[in-house]
Structures are given as C-alpha cells and as structure tokens.
Amino acid sequence: MSDPTREADENAQDRVLRCDLCGDQAQSVRRIALDGEYDRLRKPHQVMYACATCSEKKERERLGLDRRAGRG
C-alpha cells in the first residue's frame, strides 16, 4: 500500500519553483498581490508568486521604504 503523504513529498521535490517577478528558481515562493485595488474575492484574478528577495522588495515598496519603487 502506498503512502500518499510520502508520494506528495517526493513529487514536491521534483517541482521547480520559479519567481513570477524575476524568473529565478527559488527554494520557496510567496503569494503576492501587486494591484493596489486587489480584491482576493474577485474572480478571476491573477495569482503570482515571488521569491523571498522579490517579496521583500514589494513589501518595502508597499510601505514606501524603497525609494526606487516603480523605477527600472
């Protein structure tokens, strides 16, 4: 009899996680909302995932701590 938990863990190890913002491979990704008028209940909406670096950058921009926000 197979163990579904073990199979899920093995399948997860085979997947490559990629940041939707920078495109780099990542050990983990976080779901993010990019739009100031984001409504999680609105359907359909674009689901995006960011690596830790991009997620932290978006959070700094959201808080107004990154003066380069919107540039580049």
N, C-alpha and C positions, 0 to 999 in steps of 0.2 A: 504494500500500500504506500502511495507517495505522500509526502508531507507538503501541502500547499504553501506553507509559510517558507519552508526551505527553498522551494521552487521559485517563489516570488523574490526572495533574496538573491538567488543566483541570477534570475532574469534582470534584476535591477543592476547588478554588477556589470552586465553586458551592455547596458544602455549608455550612450554618451550624452551627458548633459551639456547644453550649449546655451550661453547667454544670448538672449534675443537683441540686446543692445550692441555689444561689442563683437559677438560671434565667437568668442573664445570658449574652449572647453572648460568645464568647471566641475569641482567635486560636489558642489551643491548649488542650487539656484533658488531664488525667492520670487514669489509672485509680486508683481508691481502694477500700479495704476499710474499712467502717465498724464492723463487728462485732468485738468482742474475741475471739470464738471463730471468726473467719473461717478457713475451710479452702478454699484455692483449688482443691482437687481434688474437693470436694463438688459434686455436680450435682443439681439446678440451683441456681445461686446468682445473686443479683442483681449485675449489672455496673453500676457507676456511674462517672461521670467528673466531675472537678471542675476549675474554672478555677484558675489559679495562686494567687489570693488564698485561695480556699476550701481548696485542697490544703495550703497553708502553715499555715492555721488548724488543720486537722485534725491536722497533724504536731505543732504546738505543744501541742494538747490531748493527743495520744498521749504526748508526752514529759512532760506535767504542767507545761508552762511557761505555759499560758494559764489563768489563774485563773477565767475566765468559762466554762470548759468545761461543757457541759451546761445552761447557762442561756440563756434568751432565747426 
